[in-house]
């Protein structure tokens, strides 16, 4: 059917032409993995994006499952893909959608968490396989890692192959570490400089650098008063006095 005005291509897909039988229609292909999506109305009357699995001849609604940091696409398990031993089918209600999922058999795992499901998903890198979904914490992990109960003694389960996942690229933290180290060093230097100035000021105390610069409160620029002629010399007192000079007309 025709695409509605203002439609948005789901993240991870790009628009392309898809050939179905002898008809070519507008569709969307995943950037990672072989996955085709169409915009159509199914037999239940639901109009929207649908996953088109040409190999297994399956058509079902497109449903992303988003958890913190990661996003997955719910996939309908092909009939030729076996469910791991120890699990029984149990529907999962996710975003008001009834999805096919599986839980650990209570007869084999009486202590299993009833909020934990086994689901068939495709990750952001195109890897398809079983994943463990914790409905209570909205957490998804590759099977068979976490959130699963261990079997009782004497119960033997068949080993199954886990989906191959590509580890996410680590975040380069080196530039941030260098910036943090430089800032820490500068902070230490500034603190040391402030401490040195404070200690130096306390050791010197308040003083006048130059008593002759005229900035003292009681200093008027003279070492002595203007009428002070200084101390008298005792030798001058022993000299004979000069007689007065008489004027001769």
C-alpha positions as CSV (number, residue, x, y, z in Angstrom):
1,X,0.0,0.0,0.0
2,X,1.0,3.6,-0.4
3,X,3.2,5.2,2.3
4,X,1.4,7.9,4.4
5,X,2.5,11.5,4.2
6,X,5.2,12.4,6.7
7,X,6.1,8.7,7.4
8,X,9.4,8.1,9.3
9,X,11.8,5.4,8.4
10,X,12.6,3.4,11.5
11,X,16.1,3.7,12.8
12,X,18.5,1.2,11.3
13,X,16.6,0.9,7.9
14,X,16.9,2.6,4.6
15,X,14.3,2.9,1.8
16,X,14.7,0.6,-1.2
17,X,12.7,-1.4,-3.8
18,X,11.7,-4.9,-2.9
19,X,10.6,-7.5,-5.4
20,X,7.8,-9.9,-4.2
21,X,7.1,-12.4,-6.9
22,X,6.7,-10.4,-10.1
23,X,5.8,-7.2,-8.3
24,X,8.2,-4.4,-7.2
25,X,7.2,-2.4,-4.2
26,X,8.7,0.2,-1.9
27,X,10.2,-1.3,1.1
28,X,12.9,-0.9,3.7
29,X,16.1,-2.9,4.3
30,X,18.1,-3.2,7.5
31,X,21.6,-1.7,7.5
32,X,22.8,-4.7,9.4
33,X,21.6,-8.2,8.6
34,X,19.2,-9.5,6.0
35,X,15.9,-8.0,7.1
36,X,13.2,-6.5,4.9
37,X,10.3,-4.4,6.2
38,X,7.1,-3.4,4.4
39,X,4.3,-0.9,5.1
40,X,1.0,-2.8,4.7
41,X,-2.2,-3.9,6.3
42,X,-2.3,-7.5,7.6
43,X,-5.2,-9.9,7.9
44,X,-6.0,-8.6,11.4
45,X,-6.5,-5.1,10.1
46,X,-3.3,-3.7,11.5
47,X,-1.7,-1.1,9.3
48,X,1.9,-0.3,9.8
49,X,5.4,-1.6,9.3
50,X,5.8,-5.4,9.0
51,X,8.8,-7.7,8.9
52,X,8.8,-9.7,5.6
53,X,10.7,-13.0,6.0
54,X,10.9,-14.3,2.4
55,X,13.0,-17.3,3.3
56,X,10.5,-18.6,5.9
57,X,7.5,-17.0,4.2
58,X,6.6,-15.1,7.4
59,X,5.0,-11.6,7.7
60,X,4.5,-10.1,11.2
61,X,4.4,-6.6,12.8
62,X,7.6,-4.7,13.3
63,X,8.1,-4.3,17.0
64,X,11.3,-2.8,18.5
65,X,12.3,-3.7,22.0
66,X,14.2,-0.9,23.6
67,X,16.3,-1.2,26.8
68,X,18.9,1.2,28.2
69,X,21.7,1.7,25.7
70,X,20.5,-0.9,23.2
71,X,17.6,-1.6,20.9
72,X,16.4,-4.9,19.5
73,X,13.8,-6.1,17.0
74,X,11.4,-8.9,17.9
75,X,11.6,-11.7,15.4
76,X,9.2,-14.6,14.8
77,X,11.2,-17.8,15.3
78,X,11.3,-20.0,12.2
79,X,9.9,-23.5,12.5
80,X,13.2,-25.1,11.9
81,X,14.9,-23.3,14.8
82,X,14.7,-25.4,17.9
83,X,14.0,-23.9,21.3
84,X,16.7,-24.7,23.9
85,X,15.9,-27.6,26.2
86,X,14.2,-26.8,29.5
87,X,11.9,-24.1,28.1
88,X,8.2,-24.1,27.5
89,X,6.2,-21.6,25.4
90,X,4.7,-18.7,27.3
91,X,3.3,-15.5,25.8
92,X,4.8,-12.2,26.7
93,X,2.8,-9.0,26.8
94,X,5.1,-6.2,25.6
95,X,3.8,-2.7,24.8
96,X,0.3,-4.2,24.7
97,X,1.4,-6.7,22.1
98,X,1.1,-10.5,22.7
99,X,4.4,-12.0,21.7
100,X,5.6,-15.6,21.5
101,X,8.2,-16.2,24.1
102,X,9.4,-19.1,26.4
103,X,10.1,-19.6,30.1
104,X,12.0,-22.1,32.1
105,X,9.9,-25.2,32.8
106,X,8.6,-24.9,36.4
107,X,8.9,-28.7,36.8
108,X,12.7,-28.4,36.1
109,X,13.3,-25.0,37.5
110,X,10.9,-24.4,40.5
111,X,12.9,-21.4,41.6
112,X,12.9,-19.7,38.2
113,X,12.0,-16.0,38.0
114,X,8.5,-15.7,36.3
115,X,9.5,-12.3,35.0
116,X,12.3,-13.8,32.9
117,X,11.6,-14.8,29.3
118,X,13.5,-16.3,26.4
119,X,12.8,-14.3,23.2
120,X,14.0,-14.4,19.6
121,X,15.5,-11.1,18.6
122,X,17.9,-9.3,16.2
123,X,20.3,-6.8,17.8
124,X,21.7,-3.6,16.3
125,X,24.5,-5.4,14.5
126,X,22.2,-7.8,12.7
127,X,22.8,-10.9,15.0
128,X,19.7,-13.0,15.3
129,X,19.1,-15.5,18.1
130,X,17.7,-16.2,21.5
131,X,18.0,-13.5,24.2
132,X,17.0,-13.4,27.9
133,X,14.5,-10.7,28.6
134,X,13.8,-9.6,32.2
135,X,10.3,-7.9,32.2
136,X,10.7,-6.5,35.7
137,X,13.9,-4.6,35.0
138,X,13.5,-4.1,31.3
139,X,16.9,-5.8,30.7
140,X,18.1,-8.0,27.7
141,X,21.1,-10.2,27.8
142,X,22.4,-12.8,25.3
143,X,21.3,-16.4,26.1
144,X,22.3,-18.2,28.3
145,X,24.1,-15.6,30.5
146,X,22.1,-14.0,33.3
147,X,18.7,-14.1,35.0
148,X,18.2,-17.9,34.5
149,X,17.8,-20.4,37.3
150,X,20.2,-23.4,37.5
151,X,18.7,-26.8,37.1
152,X,18.0,-29.1,40.1
153,X,20.5,-31.9,40.8
154,X,20.1,-34.8,38.5
155,X,18.5,-32.8,35.7
156,X,20.6,-32.8,32.5
157,X,19.9,-30.2,29.9
158,X,21.3,-30.3,26.4
159,X,23.9,-27.7,25.5
160,X,22.8,-25.2,22.9
161,X,24.7,-22.8,20.8
162,X,24.4,-19.2,21.9
163,X,24.1,-16.4,19.3
164,X,27.4,-14.8,18.2
165,X,27.4,-11.2,19.3
166,X,29.9,-8.6,18.4
167,X,31.2,-6.7,21.4
168,X,30.5,-3.0,21.3
169,X,33.4,-0.7,20.6
170,X,34.9,0.6,23.8
171,X,34.7,4.3,24.4
172,X,38.0,6.1,24.1
173,X,38.5,7.6,27.5
174,X,42.2,8.6,27.1
175,X,41.6,12.3,26.1
176,X,39.3,12.8,29.1
177,X,41.8,11.1,31.4
178,X,44.6,13.4,30.2
179,X,42.4,16.5,30.7
180,X,41.5,15.4,34.2
181,X,45.1,14.8,35.1
182,X,46.2,18.2,33.7
183,X,43.4,20.0,35.7
184,X,44.4,18.1,38.9
185,X,48.0,19.1,38.5
186,X,47.1,22.8,37.9
187,X,44.8,22.7,41.0
188,X,47.6,21.4,43.1
189,X,50.0,24.0,41.8
190,X,47.6,26.8,42.5
191,X,46.8,25.6,46.0
192,X,50.5,25.3,46.8
193,X,51.1,28.9,45.5
194,X,48.3,30.2,47.8
195,X,49.7,28.4,50.8
196,X,53.2,29.8,50.1
197,X,51.9,33.4,49.9
198,X,50.0,33.0,53.1
199,X,52.9,31.6,55.1
200,X,55.3,34.3,53.7
201,X,52.9,37.0,54.7
202,X,52.6,35.6,58.2
203,X,56.4,35.4,58.7
204,X,57.1,39.0,57.6
205,X,54.2,40.5,59.6
206,X,53.2,44.2,59.3
207,X,56.2,46.6,58.8
208,X,57.2,49.7,57.0
209,X,59.6,49.0,54.1
210,X,61.0,52.5,54.1
211,X,60.7,54.8,57.2
212,X,61.8,57.8,55.0
213,X,59.1,57.5,52.3
214,X,56.9,59.9,54.1
215,X,54.0,57.5,54.7
216,X,54.3,57.3,58.5
217,X,51.5,58.8,60.4
218,X,53.7,61.2,62.4
219,X,56.6,61.7,60.0
220,X,56.8,65.2,58.5
221,X,59.8,64.8,56.3
222,X,62.4,66.1,58.9
223,X,64.6,64.1,61.1
224,X,64.5,66.9,63.6
225,X,62.2,69.8,64.4
226,X,62.8,73.1,62.5
227,X,64.1,74.8,65.6
228,X,66.3,72.0,66.8
229,X,70.0,72.8,66.1
230,X,71.2,69.5,67.4
231,X,73.4,68.8,70.4
232,X,76.0,71.5,71.5
233,X,79.7,70.7,71.3
234,X,81.4,71.0,74.8
235,X,84.7,72.2,73.3
236,X,82.9,75.2,71.9
237,X,81.9,76.2,75.5
238,X,85.7,76.4,76.6
239,X,86.7,78.8,73.8
240,X,87.1,82.4,74.9
241,X,84.3,84.6,74.0
242,X,84.8,87.1,71.3
243,X,84.6,90.6,72.7
244,X,82.0,92.8,71.2
245,X,83.2,94.9,68.3
246,X,83.0,98.6,69.0
247,X,82.1,100.9,66.2
248,X,84.7,103.7,65.5
249,X,83.3,106.8,63.9
